Amino acid sequence: MRVLILVVLVACGGGNPPPAAKPVPAGTSCAAAADGMVGMLIAAMDPKPPDEDADALRKLVIERCDKDQWSAEARRCIKDMKTADDANVCSTLLTDDQQAALVKAQQEKYGAKRP
């Protein structure tokens, strides 16, 4: 699961600065974005990861989203993504710095192991 963060968001693209941040409407909180991201990542996994692993990943995503002030548009997109194509679109809504911070946090927590 930890490598999928890299594959799904960071490796899919990005680099374009997001549009100016708008007030975050209800339903686009960092918690909702984390639920969407983790839900998409684990949907295709068999077997499913333990709940505590999914919860730890949610916490990491929420923390980076809050600290790095992901835009409302990025939060909404990530909350609603269902496919890798959706993730490609969502990745363009995070800046390079935001993506790098997510990757760094993921590597610090789980290590830089790759398949």
C-alpha positions in Angstrom: 0.0 0.0 0.0 2.8 2.4 0.9 4.3 2.3 -2.6 0.9 2.9 -4.2 0.9 6.5 -2.8 4.0 7.1 -4.9 2.5 5.4 -8.0 -1.0 6.8 -7.7 -0.3 10.5 -7.0 3.3 11.4 -7.3 4.4 9.3 -10.3 1.2 10.2 -12.2 2.3 13.7 -12.8 1.9 17.1 -11.2 4.2 20.0 -11.0 1.7 22.6 -12.1 0.9 25.0 -9.3 -2.7 24.6 -8.2 -5.2 27.4 -8.8 -5.6 29.9 -6.0 -7.0 28.3 -2.9 -10.7 28.8 -2.4 -12.5 28.3 0.9 -13.0 24.6 1.6 -16.6 23.7 1.3 -18.1 21.0 3.4 -17.2 17.5 2.2 -13.7 18.5 1.0 -11.9 18.2 4.3 -8.5 16.6 4.5 -10.1 13.7 6.3 -12.5 13.2 3.3 -9.6 13.4 0.9 -7.7 10.8 2.9 -10.7 8.5 2.9 -11.0 8.8 -0.8 -7.3 8.2 -1.5 -7.0 5.2 0.9 -10.3 3.8 -0.3 -9.2 3.8 -3.9 -5.8 2.3 -3.0 -7.2 -0.6 -1.0 -10.3 -1.3 -3.2 -8.3 -3.5 -5.6 -6.1 -5.1 -3.0 -6.5 -8.7 -2.2 -6.1 -9.4 0.6 -7.1 -6.1 2.2 -4.5 -4.5 4.5 -5.2 -4.6 8.2 -7.4 -1.7 9.4 -4.6 -0.3 11.5 -2.4 0.0 8.3 -5.2 1.8 6.4 -5.8 4.1 9.4 -2.1 5.0 9.6 -2.1 5.9 6.0 -5.2 8.0 6.4 -3.5 9.8 9.3 -0.4 10.5 7.2 -2.5 11.9 4.3 -4.5 14.1 6.6 -1.4 15.4 8.2 0.3 16.3 4.9 -2.9 17.8 3.5 -3.3 20.0 6.6 0.3 21.1 6.9 0.7 21.7 3.1 -2.6 23.4 2.7 -3.9 21.3 -0.3 -6.4 23.3 -2.3 -10.1 22.7 -2.1 -10.0 21.5 -5.7 -7.3 19.0 -4.9 -9.1 17.8 -1.8 -12.3 17.4 -3.7 -10.6 15.6 -6.6 -8.7 13.2 -4.3 -11.9 12.5 -2.3 -13.8 11.5 -5.4 -11.1 9.6 -7.3 -11.9 6.0 -8.2 -9.3 5.1 -10.9 -5.6 5.6 -11.8 -6.8 8.0 -14.5 -8.6 10.0 -11.8 -5.4 10.0 -9.8 -3.5 11.4 -12.8 -5.9 14.3 -12.9 -5.7 14.9 -9.1 -1.9 14.8 -9.1 -1.8 17.9 -11.2 -3.6 19.8 -8.5 -0.8 19.3 -6.0 2.4 21.3 -6.3 5.8 19.7 -6.6 6.5 20.7 -3.0 3.2 19.2 -1.8 3.9 15.9 -3.6 7.5 15.8 -2.3 6.3 16.3 1.3 3.8 13.5 0.9 6.5 11.2 -0.5 9.0 12.2 2.2 6.5 11.5 5.0 5.6 8.2 3.4 9.2 7.2 3.1 10.0 8.2 6.7 7.1 6.2 8.0 7.3 3.1 5.8 10.8 3.2 4.3 11.7 3.6 0.6 11.0 0.0 -0.3 9.8 -0.6 -3.8 8.5 -3.8 -5.4 
